[in-house]
Amino acid sequence: MICRWTTPNGVLDMNNIVLTGFMGTGKSTIGALVADLLDWQFLDTDALIVARAGITIPEIFAQHGEAAFRELEREVCAEVTQQREAVIATGGGALINPDTLALMQQNGLVICLYAAPNVIEARLAEEQNRPLAANWRELLEQRRAAYAAISHQINTSDKSPQQLAQEVIILWQSYK
């Protein structure tokens, strides 16, 4: 199913759904559910980066630094926007770059997932291997304005992943 919508700047493809937001907001979990419900492919940019680099994200940061990781992330984001009928989960910092955000917005509905700080803290405590998690509060504050600039926002604090997947689909359908 291909759908389009027109903006003052032209016609944008709406046949991808892009989930972005801070770490621990449920992008990968919800994205996989949405893809399953729509029978679309699910693309997780972090997983694609790991596959391309042949090492984990913490290893990329340790061996090559954040700048190298961000460059690889930009390349992967540019590639996944060429897909159709894809649910794309980006890394938490991917769309902080205005050029990458604009590219994603031209090729799909971009939705920023967010959660209350106490929820993020609890979710991050359950996971390891997040190179930027140690300073997550400071990082969240640095990114807050960029996340807030994304038009579509969904709070993931108090709903199940299944409820949130339905909410994403309803939002996407409103643009058909």
MDTraj code that builds the backbone (N, CA, C; nanometers):
import mdtraj as md
import numpy as np

residues = "MET ILE CYS ARG TRP THR THR PRO ASN GLY VAL LEU ASP MET ASN ASN ILE VAL LEU THR GLY PHE MET GLY THR GLY LYS SER THR ILE GLY ALA LEU VAL ALA ASP LEU LEU ASP TRP GLN PHE LEU ASP THR ASP ALA LEU ILE VAL ALA ARG ALA GLY ILE THR ILE PRO GLU ILE PHE ALA GLN HIS GLY GLU ALA ALA PHE ARG GLU LEU GLU ARG GLU VAL CYS ALA GLU VAL THR GLN GLN ARG GLU ALA VAL ILE ALA THR GLY GLY GLY ALA LEU ILE ASN PRO ASP THR LEU ALA LEU MET GLN GLN ASN GLY LEU VAL ILE CYS LEU TYR ALA ALA PRO ASN VAL ILE GLU ALA ARG LEU ALA GLU GLU GLN ASN ARG PRO LEU ALA ALA ASN TRP ARG GLU LEU LEU GLU GLN ARG ARG ALA ALA TYR ALA ALA ILE SER HIS GLN ILE ASN THR SER ASP LYS SER PRO GLN GLN LEU ALA GLN GLU VAL ILE ILE LEU TRP GLN SER TYR LYS".split()
xyz = np.array([
    [0.0849, -0.1172, 0.0000],
    [0.0000, 0.0000, 0.0000],
    [0.0896, 0.1238, 0.0000],
    [0.0696, 0.2088, -0.0962],
    [0.1463, 0.3326, -0.1032],
    [0.0521, 0.4479, -0.0744],
    [0.0924, 0.5346, 0.0130],
    [0.0109, 0.6522, 0.0412],
    [0.1004, 0.7742, 0.0362],
    [0.0397, 0.8851, 0.0011],
    [0.1140, 1.0086, -0.0108],
    [0.0322, 1.1192, 0.0527],
    [0.1007, 1.2209, 0.0939],
    [0.0313, 1.3411, 0.1400],
    [0.1060, 1.4606, 0.0865],
    [0.0350, 1.5691, 0.0685],
    [0.0942, 1.6877, 0.0087],
    [0.1164, 1.7928, 0.1158],
    [0.2306, 1.8565, 0.1092],
    [0.2633, 1.9658, 0.1993],
    [0.2928, 2.0884, 0.1143],
    [0.3035, 2.2041, 0.1736],
    [0.3400, 2.3228, 0.0951],
    [0.4721, 2.3062, 0.0200],
    [0.5584, 2.2196, 0.0675],
    [0.6888, 2.1982, 0.0038],
    [0.6879, 2.0854, -0.0982],
    [0.5749, 2.0213, -0.1185],
    [0.5687, 1.9136, -0.2164],
    [0.5056, 1.7885, -0.1596],
    [0.5240, 1.6794, -0.2320],
    [0.4638, 1.5520, -0.1958],
    [0.5657, 1.4677, -0.1204],
    [0.5245, 1.4145, -0.0094],
    [0.6121, 1.3301, 0.0715],
    [0.5602, 1.1870, 0.0704],
    [0.6518, 1.0924, 0.0634],
    [0.6158, 0.9521, 0.0755],
    [0.5745, 0.9221, 0.2185],
    [0.4657, 0.8502, 0.2342],
    [0.4235, 0.8091, 0.3683],
    [0.4170, 0.6571, 0.3772],
    [0.4966, 0.5895, 0.2963],
    [0.4908, 0.4443, 0.2993],
    [0.6066, 0.3829, 0.3764],
    [0.6601, 0.4594, 0.4693],
    [0.7497, 0.4102, 0.5737],
    [0.7048, 0.4742, 0.7041],
    [0.7317, 0.4074, 0.8124],
    [0.7103, 0.4632, 0.9457],
    [0.8464, 0.4648, 1.0135],
    [0.8856, 0.5810, 1.0637],
    [1.0154, 0.5967, 1.1291],
    [0.9916, 0.6272, 1.2763],
    [1.0439, 0.5430, 1.3632],
    [1.0339, 0.5642, 1.5072],
    [1.1685, 0.6132, 1.5584],
    [1.1650, 0.7248, 1.6259],
    [1.2855, 0.7811, 1.6837],
    [1.2560, 0.8199, 1.8278],
    [1.3548, 0.8712, 1.8960],
    [1.3384, 0.9101, 2.0355],
    [1.4567, 0.8627, 2.1177],
    [1.4526, 0.8950, 2.2439],
    [1.5633, 0.8648, 2.3333],
    [1.5739, 0.7151, 2.3587],
    [1.6914, 0.6723, 2.4027],
    [1.7105, 0.5317, 2.4383],
    [1.6117, 0.4922, 2.5477],
    [1.5639, 0.3694, 2.5381],
    [1.4729, 0.3188, 2.6394],
    [1.3279, 0.3596, 2.6213],
    [1.2934, 0.4169, 2.5061],
    [1.1542, 0.4574, 2.4850],
    [1.0741, 0.3527, 2.4088],
    [1.1379, 0.2462, 2.3638],
    [1.0648, 0.1356, 2.3026],
    [1.0658, 0.1315, 2.1511],
    [1.1574, 0.2007, 2.0879],
    [1.1584, 0.2088, 1.9418],
    [1.1674, 0.0708, 1.8762],
    [1.2591, -0.0113, 1.9196],
    [1.2782, -0.1426, 1.8574],
    [1.1631, -0.2372, 1.8888],
    [1.1196, -0.2393, 2.0127],
    [1.0099, -0.3277, 2.0528],
    [0.8818, -0.2919, 1.9793],
    [0.8461, -0.1655, 1.9824],
    [0.7223, -0.1199, 1.9186],
    [0.7345, -0.1304, 1.7673],
    [0.8498, -0.0949, 1.7139],
    [0.8703, -0.1033, 1.5696],
    [0.8508, -0.2433, 1.5155],
    [0.9042, -0.3423, 1.5840],
    [0.8883, -0.4809, 1.5400],
    [0.7412, -0.5221, 1.5420],
    [0.6683, -0.4786, 1.6431],
    [0.5251, -0.5104, 1.6503],
    [0.4475, -0.4432, 1.5378],
    [0.4756, -0.3162, 1.5117],
    [0.4079, -0.2439, 1.4037],
    [0.4351, -0.3131, 1.2700],
    [0.5596, -0.3470, 1.2452],
    [0.5951, -0.4142, 1.1198],
    [0.5197, -0.5457, 1.1057],
    [0.5104, -0.6200, 1.2133],
    [0.4383, -0.7471, 1.2107],
    [0.2902, -0.7253, 1.1801],
    [0.2300, -0.6272, 1.2448],
    [0.0874, -0.5999, 1.2238],
    [0.0576, -0.5519, 1.0820],
    [0.1483, -0.4765, 1.0225],
    [0.1282, -0.4257, 0.8864],
    [0.1819, -0.5207, 0.7794],
    [0.2512, -0.6255, 0.8223],
    [0.3203, -0.7170, 0.7321],
    [0.4228, -0.6418, 0.6479],
    [0.4967, -0.5548, 0.7147],
    [0.6044, -0.4765, 0.6548],
    [0.7364, -0.5286, 0.7083],
    [0.8449, -0.4860, 0.6474],
    [0.9762, -0.5212, 0.7003],
    [1.0111, -0.4281, 0.8169],
    [1.0885, -0.4800, 0.9097],
    [1.1359, -0.4011, 1.0233],
    [1.2855, -0.3810, 1.0080],
    [1.3282, -0.2553, 1.0131],
    [1.4693, -0.2209, 1.0006],
    [1.5126, -0.1433, 1.1240],
    [1.6069, -0.1967, 1.1969],
    [1.6615, -0.1310, 1.3152],
    [1.7992, -0.0779, 1.2764],
    [1.8136, 0.0544, 1.2724],
    [1.9401, 0.1106, 1.2236],
    [2.0585, 0.0684, 1.3098],
    [2.0388, 0.0541, 1.4396],
    [2.1499, 0.0089, 1.5248],
    [2.1945, -0.1319, 1.4861],
    [2.0986, -0.2217, 1.4603],
    [2.1332, -0.3584, 1.4197],
    [2.2040, -0.3587, 1.2846],
    [2.1606, -0.2722, 1.1944],
    [2.2250, -0.2632, 1.0631],
    [2.3677, -0.2095, 1.0745],
    [2.3880, -0.1157, 1.1654],
    [2.5226, -0.0619, 1.1887],
    [2.6148, -0.1714, 1.2416],
    [2.5665, -0.2492, 1.3370],
    [2.6460, -0.3586, 1.3936],
    [2.6806, -0.4604, 1.2847],
    [2.5824, -0.4936, 1.2009],
    [2.6071, -0.5899, 1.0932],
    [2.7122, -0.5369, 0.9956],
    [2.7032, -0.4101, 0.9629],
    [2.7989, -0.3512, 0.8686],
    [2.9391, -0.3424, 0.9294],
    [2.9474, -0.2983, 1.0542],
    [3.0779, -0.2779, 1.1181],
    [3.1428, -0.4087, 1.1616],
    [3.0611, -0.5090, 1.1879],
    [3.1147, -0.6358, 1.2346],
    [3.1562, -0.6345, 1.3805],
    [3.1219, -0.5269, 1.4514],
    [3.1491, -0.5154, 1.5948],
    [3.0292, -0.4474, 1.6602],
    [3.0206, -0.4573, 1.7911],
    [2.9084, -0.3987, 1.8635],
    [2.9182, -0.2462, 1.8672],
    [2.8084, -0.1823, 1.9013],
    [2.8092, -0.0363, 1.9131],
    [2.9070, 0.0103, 2.0210],
    [2.9102, -0.0523, 2.1405],
    [3.0124, -0.0106, 2.2377],
    [3.1547, -0.0247, 2.1829],
    [3.1791, -0.1282, 2.1020],
    [3.3120, -0.1453, 2.0428],
    [3.3407, -0.0366, 1.9389],
    [3.2382, 0.0022, 1.8619],
    [3.2572, 0.1117, 1.7653],
    [3.2970, 0.2385, 1.8398],
    [3.2228, 0.2696, 1.9474],
    [3.2540, 0.3888, 2.0268],
    [3.3953, 0.3806, 2.0835],
    [3.4313, 0.2648, 2.1394],
    [3.5619, 0.2502, 2.2045],
    [3.6772, 0.2551, 2.1042],
    [3.6593, 0.1916, 1.9900],
    [3.7693, 0.1805, 1.8937],
    [3.7776, 0.2981, 1.7964],
    [3.6624, 0.3572, 1.7640],
    [3.6610, 0.4584, 1.6579],
    [3.6027, 0.5926, 1.7006],
    [3.5321, 0.5955, 1.8147],
    [3.4746, 0.7202, 1.8644],
    [3.3324, 0.7456, 1.8163],
    [3.2679, 0.8406, 1.8828],
    [3.1286, 0.8713, 1.8504],
    [3.1141, 0.9303, 1.7105],
    [3.2086, 1.0121, 1.6662],
    [3.1976, 1.0741, 1.5332],
    [3.1922, 0.9682, 1.4228],
    [3.2747, 0.8653, 1.4339],
    [3.2739, 0.7573, 1.3345],
    [3.1413, 0.6824, 1.3389],
    [3.0905, 0.6596, 1.4600],
    [2.9612, 0.5938, 1.4733],
    [2.8522, 0.6765, 1.4062],
    [2.8498, 0.8076, 1.4309],
    [2.7462, 0.8953, 1.3740],
    [2.7532, 0.8985, 1.2215],
    [2.8732, 0.8941, 1.1662],
    [2.8870, 0.8920, 1.0203],
    [2.8287, 0.7632, 0.9636],
    [2.8602, 0.6512, 1.0259],
    [2.8048, 0.5227, 0.9840],
    [2.6530, 0.5241, 0.9987],
    [2.6046, 0.5826, 1.1056],
    [2.4609, 0.5936, 1.1297],
    [2.3930, 0.6750, 1.0190],
    [2.4539, 0.7863, 0.9785],
    [2.3980, 0.8689, 0.8701],
    [2.3900, 0.7895, 0.7399],
    [2.4937, 0.7135, 0.7109],
    [2.4948, 0.6317, 0.5894],
    [2.3823, 0.5286, 0.5915],
    [2.3672, 0.4606, 0.7037],
    [2.2632, 0.3586, 0.7160],
    [2.1247, 0.4221, 0.7058],
    [2.1046, 0.5357, 0.7698],
    [1.9749, 0.6044, 0.7621],
    [1.9423, 0.6433, 0.6183],
    [2.0401, 0.6912, 0.5445],
    [2.0176, 0.7277, 0.4044],
    [1.9766, 0.6056, 0.3223],
    [2.0351, 0.4917, 0.3519],
    [2.0024, 0.3692, 0.2785],
    [1.8628, 0.3180, 0.3117],
    [1.8261, 0.3178, 0.4386],
    [1.6959, 0.2605, 0.4750],
    [1.5799, 0.3455, 0.4255],
    [1.6028, 0.4735, 0.4020],
    [1.4934, 0.5572, 0.3506],
    [1.4554, 0.5187, 0.2083],
    [1.5393, 0.4424, 0.1408],
    [1.5078, 0.3973, 0.0053],
    [1.4114, 0.2790, 0.0052],
    [1.3879, 0.2210, 0.1207],
    [1.2958, 0.1082, 0.1318],
    [1.1518, 0.1571, 0.1229],
    [1.0613, 0.0652, 0.0972],
    [0.9187, 0.0942, 0.0976],
    [0.8503, -0.0083, 0.1858],
    [0.7444, 0.0373, 0.2509],
    [0.6707, -0.0470, 0.3451],
    [0.7657, -0.1034, 0.4498],
    [0.8345, -0.0110, 0.5149],
    [0.9285, -0.0472, 0.6208],
    [0.8971, 0.0323, 0.7465],
    [0.9120, -0.0334, 0.8585],
    [0.9113, 0.0350, 0.9873],
    [1.0574, 0.0445, 1.0278],
    [1.1038, 0.1670, 1.0474],
    [1.2446, 0.1935, 1.0743],
    [1.2592, 0.2459, 1.2166],
    [1.3370, 0.1763, 1.2975],
    [1.3690, 0.2236, 1.4325],
    [1.5099, 0.2805, 1.4271],
    [1.5225, 0.4086, 1.4591],
    [1.6542, 0.4720, 1.4558],
    [1.7184, 0.4666, 1.5935],
    [1.8481, 0.4856, 1.5965],
    [1.9157, 0.5048, 1.7236],
    [1.8709, 0.6368, 1.7842],
    [1.8893, 0.6517, 1.9132],
    [1.8412, 0.7699, 1.9840],
    [1.8983, 0.9014, 1.9371],
    [2.0174, 0.9002, 1.8781],
    [2.0785, 1.0245, 1.8317],
    [2.0739, 1.0437, 1.6816],
    [2.0157, 0.9494, 1.6088],
    [2.0208, 0.9531, 1.4623],
    [1.9577, 1.0779, 1.4034],
    [1.8420, 1.1162, 1.4525],
    [1.7695, 1.2264, 1.3903],
    [1.7977, 1.3603, 1.4561],
    [1.8986, 1.3650, 1.5424],
    [1.9448, 1.4928, 1.5966],
    [2.0096, 1.5731, 1.4835],
    [2.0667, 1.5022, 1.3873],
    [2.1237, 1.5659, 1.2687],
    [2.0084, 1.6150, 1.1805],
    [1.9954, 1.7461, 1.1581],
    [1.8820, 1.7998, 1.0808],
    [1.8724, 1.7437, 0.9393],
    [1.9850, 1.7151, 0.8757],
    [1.9818, 1.6599, 0.7404],
    [1.9238, 1.5189, 0.7396],
    [1.9615, 1.4393, 0.8380],
    [1.9089, 1.3034, 0.8479],
    [1.7602, 1.3070, 0.8800],
    [1.7198, 1.3956, 0.9687],
    [1.5778, 1.4104, 1.0010],
    [1.4990, 1.4489, 0.8765],
    [1.5470, 1.5455, 0.8002],
    [1.4768, 1.5894, 0.6790],
    [1.4631, 1.4747, 0.5791],
    [1.5679, 1.3962, 0.5635],
    [1.5639, 1.2816, 0.4733],
    [1.4580, 1.1817, 0.5176],
    [1.4542, 1.1519, 0.6460],
    [1.3544, 1.0582, 0.6981],
    [1.2133, 1.1140, 0.6801],
    [1.1952, 1.2430, 0.7038],
    [1.0628, 1.3036, 0.6908],
    [1.0140, 1.3033, 0.5465],
    [1.1041, 1.3063, 0.4508],
    [1.0652, 1.3018, 0.3100],
    [1.0246, 1.1623, 0.2667],
    [1.0610, 1.0632, 0.3438],
    [1.0396, 0.9246, 0.3037],
    [0.9558, 0.8440, 0.4013],
    [0.8859, 0.9106, 0.4917],
    [0.8013, 0.8374, 0.5838],
    [0.7465, 0.9256, 0.6935],
    [0.6580, 0.8690, 0.7699],
    [0.6011, 0.9365, 0.8859],
    [0.6979, 0.9188, 1.0021],
    [0.7512, 1.0279, 1.0535],
    [0.8463, 1.0232, 1.1647],
    [0.7701, 1.0468, 1.2943],
    [0.7857, 0.9542, 1.3875],
    [0.7197, 0.9616, 1.5176],
    [0.8266, 0.9544, 1.6252],
    [0.8229, 1.0494, 1.7164],
    [0.9162, 1.0498, 1.8286],
    [0.8493, 0.9829, 1.9486],
    [0.9092, 0.8772, 1.9974],
    [0.8615, 0.8104, 2.1180],
    [0.9332, 0.8719, 2.2372],
    [0.8587, 0.8926, 2.3443],
    [0.9203, 0.9475, 2.4652],
    [0.8614, 0.8784, 2.5867],
    [0.9297, 0.8922, 2.6983],
    [0.8843, 0.8334, 2.8246],
    [0.9298, 0.9238, 2.9385],
    [0.8636, 0.9098, 3.0510],
    [0.9013, 0.9851, 3.1704],
    [1.0423, 0.9434, 3.2133],
    [1.1189, 1.0359, 3.2701],
    [1.2561, 1.0030, 3.3114],
    [1.2659, 0.8808, 3.4031],
    [1.1730, 0.8649, 3.4963],
    [1.1802, 0.7482, 3.5851],
    [1.1575, 0.6177, 3.5085],
    [1.0773, 0.6222, 3.4036],
    [1.0538, 0.5040, 3.3206],
    [1.1798, 0.4721, 3.2396],
    [1.2399, 0.5740, 3.1828],
    [1.3655, 0.5543, 3.1084],
    [1.4715, 0.4940, 3.1997],
    [1.4838, 0.5492, 3.3196],
    [1.5838, 0.4988, 3.4145],
    [1.5616, 0.3509, 3.4443],
    [1.4371, 0.3118, 3.4674],
    [1.4067, 0.1713, 3.4965],
    [1.4377, 0.0823, 3.3764],
    [1.4029, 0.1275, 3.2586],
    [1.4293, 0.0481, 3.1383],
    [1.5790, 0.0347, 3.1120],
    [1.6537, 0.1423, 3.1310],
    [1.7979, 0.1362, 3.1078],
    [1.8681, 0.0478, 3.2097],
    [1.8142, 0.0409, 3.3311],
    [1.8732, -0.0441, 3.4349],
    [1.8661, -0.1917, 3.3960],
    [1.7692, -0.2262, 3.3104],
    [1.7516, -0.3646, 3.2668],
    [1.8480, -0.4036, 3.1556],
    [1.9112, -0.3062, 3.0928],
    [1.9942, -0.3331, 2.9758],
    [2.1404, -0.2982, 3.0008],
    [2.2247, -0.3648, 2.9291],
    [2.3680, -0.3355, 2.9286],
    [2.4049, -0.2938, 2.7868],
    [2.5290, -0.2619, 2.7649],
    [2.5817, -0.2355, 2.6311],
    [2.5246, -0.1119, 2.5628],
    [2.4960, -0.0086, 2.6390],
    [2.4578, 0.1196, 2.5801],
    [2.5686, 0.2177, 2.6152],
    [2.6501, 0.2535, 2.5182],
    [2.7688, 0.3336, 2.5492],
    [2.7387, 0.4715, 2.6062],
    [2.6215, 0.5272, 2.5801],
    [2.5912, 0.6614, 2.6295],
    [2.4976, 0.6600, 2.7504],
    [2.4645, 0.5413, 2.8015],
    [2.3661, 0.5308, 2.9092],
    [2.4146, 0.5878, 3.0422],
    [2.5432, 0.5888, 3.0660],
    [2.5947, 0.6357, 3.1950],
    [2.5546, 0.7801, 3.2237],
    [2.5514, 0.8629, 3.1232],
    [2.5151, 1.0042, 3.1389],
    [2.3807, 1.0336, 3.0733],
    [2.2856, 0.9426, 3.0890],
    [2.1617, 0.9527, 3.0137],
    [2.0816, 1.0786, 3.0456],
    [2.0788, 1.1236, 3.1712],
    [2.0001, 1.2436, 3.2051],
    [2.0534, 1.3674, 3.1324],
    [2.1838, 1.3832, 3.1328],
    [2.2463, 1.4964, 3.0639],
    [2.2208, 1.4882, 2.9130],
    [2.2338, 1.3683, 2.8593],
    [2.2122, 1.3477, 2.7165],
    [2.0673, 1.3764, 2.6776],
    [1.9737, 1.3316, 2.7605],
    [1.8322, 1.3588, 2.7344],
    [1.8067, 1.5087, 2.7314],
    [1.8639, 1.5790, 2.8254],
    [1.8459, 1.7245, 2.8295],
    [1.9046, 1.7907, 2.7048],
    [2.0197, 1.7437, 2.6592],
    [2.0822, 1.7991, 2.5384],
    [1.9963, 1.7765, 2.4143],
    [1.9267, 1.6645, 2.4104],
    [1.8481, 1.6286, 2.2918],
    [1.7020, 1.6727, 2.2999],
    [1.6590, 1.7192, 2.4148],
    [1.5172, 1.7488, 2.4377],
    [1.4569, 1.8384, 2.3290],
    [1.5227, 1.9468, 2.2938],
    [1.4684, 2.0402, 2.1942],
    [1.4565, 1.9739, 2.0569],
    [1.5550, 1.8943, 2.0198],
    [1.5497, 1.8259, 1.8899],
    [1.4337, 1.7273, 1.8852],
    [1.4141, 1.6530, 1.9931],
    [1.3009, 1.5603, 1.9976],
    [1.1687, 1.6360, 1.9943],
    [1.1606, 1.7452, 2.0682],
    [1.0364, 1.8229, 2.0756],
    [0.9990, 1.8836, 1.9413],
    [1.0959, 1.9047, 1.8540],
    [1.0691, 1.9638, 1.7228],
    [1.0018, 1.8662, 1.6264],
    [0.9998, 1.7393, 1.6602],
    [0.9350, 1.6393, 1.5746],
    [0.7845, 1.6462, 1.6001],
    [0.7087, 1.6618, 1.4935],
    [0.5651, 1.6904, 1.5035],
    [0.4852, 1.5837, 1.5763],
    [0.5156, 1.4588, 1.5492],
    [0.4354, 1.3498, 1.6047],
    [0.5069, 1.2881, 1.7242],
    [0.4384, 1.2856, 1.8378],
    [0.4959, 1.2382, 1.9638],
    [0.4025, 1.1341, 2.0255],
    [0.4592, 1.0276, 2.0790],
    [0.3804, 0.9271, 2.1505],
    [0.4518, 0.8955, 2.2813],
    [0.3778, 0.9075, 2.3913],
    [0.4300, 0.8766, 2.5242],
    [0.4214, 0.7260, 2.5467],
    [0.5342, 0.6628, 2.5736],
    [0.5383, 0.5174, 2.5924],
    [0.5428, 0.4761, 2.7394],
    [0.5224, 0.5703, 2.8292],
    [0.5406, 0.5428, 2.9723],
    [0.4421, 0.4423, 3.0294],
    [0.3145, 0.4547, 2.9949],
    [0.2112, 0.3815, 3.0689],
    [0.1263, 0.2867, 2.9858],
    [0.1700, 0.2516, 2.8664],
    [0.0921, 0.1610, 2.7823],
    [0.1773, 0.0411, 2.7451],
    [0.1098, -0.0669, 2.7093],
    [0.1815, -0.1872, 2.6671],
    [0.2377, -0.1670, 2.5264],
    [0.3389, -0.2439, 2.4904],
    [0.3908, -0.2348, 2.3537],
    [0.2821, -0.2589, 2.2480],
    [0.1893, -0.3498, 2.2757],
    [0.0816, -0.3777, 2.1810],
    [-0.0093, -0.2558, 2.1638],
    [-0.0438, -0.1893, 2.2736],
    [-0.1259, -0.0682, 2.2653],
    [-0.0526, 0.0410, 2.1881],
    [0.0753, 0.0542, 2.2128],
    [0.1543, 0.1568, 2.1457],
    [0.1685, 0.1278, 1.9969],
    [0.1832, 0.0010, 1.9605],
    [0.1897, -0.0354, 1.8186],
    [0.0604, 0.0045, 1.7485],
    [-0.0522, -0.0206, 1.8134],
    [-0.1812, 0.0200, 1.7552],
    [-0.1892, 0.1714, 1.7413],
    [-0.1398, 0.2436, 1.8398],
    [-0.1412, 0.3899, 1.8353],
    [-0.0569, 0.4420, 1.7183],
    [0.0568, 0.3808, 1.6943],
    [0.1414, 0.4183, 1.5805],
    [0.0660, 0.3951, 1.4496],
    [0.0025, 0.2802, 1.4380],
    [-0.0698, 0.2470, 1.3147],
    [-0.1866, 0.3423, 1.2924],
    [-0.2588, 0.3748, 1.3972],
    [-0.3705, 0.4695, 1.3846],
    [-0.3198, 0.6055, 1.3376],
    [-0.2098, 0.6501, 1.3926],
    [-0.1521, 0.7777, 1.3495],
    [-0.1122, 0.7709, 1.2025],
    [-0.0448, 0.6644, 1.1631],
    [-0.0050, 0.6477, 1.0235],
    [-0.1273, 0.6454, 0.9318],
    [-0.2323, 0.5728, 0.9718],
    [-0.3527, 0.5637, 0.8888],
    [-0.4209, 0.6989, 0.8716],
    [-0.4019, 0.7875, 0.9655],
    [-0.4643, 0.9196, 0.9543],
    [-0.4035, 1.0012, 0.8401],
    [-0.2919, 0.9561, 0.7846],
    [-0.2279, 1.0249, 0.6721],
    [-0.2539, 0.9567, 0.5391],
    [-0.3319, 0.8509, 0.5387],
    [-0.3610, 0.7802, 0.4136],
    [-0.4599, 0.8573, 0.3301],
])
top = md.Topology()
chain = top.add_chain()
for i, resn in enumerate(residues, 1):
    res = top.add_residue(resn, chain, resSeq=i)
    for name in ("N", "CA", "C"):
        top.add_atom(name, md.element.get_by_symbol(name[0]), res)
traj = md.Trajectory(xyz[None], top)
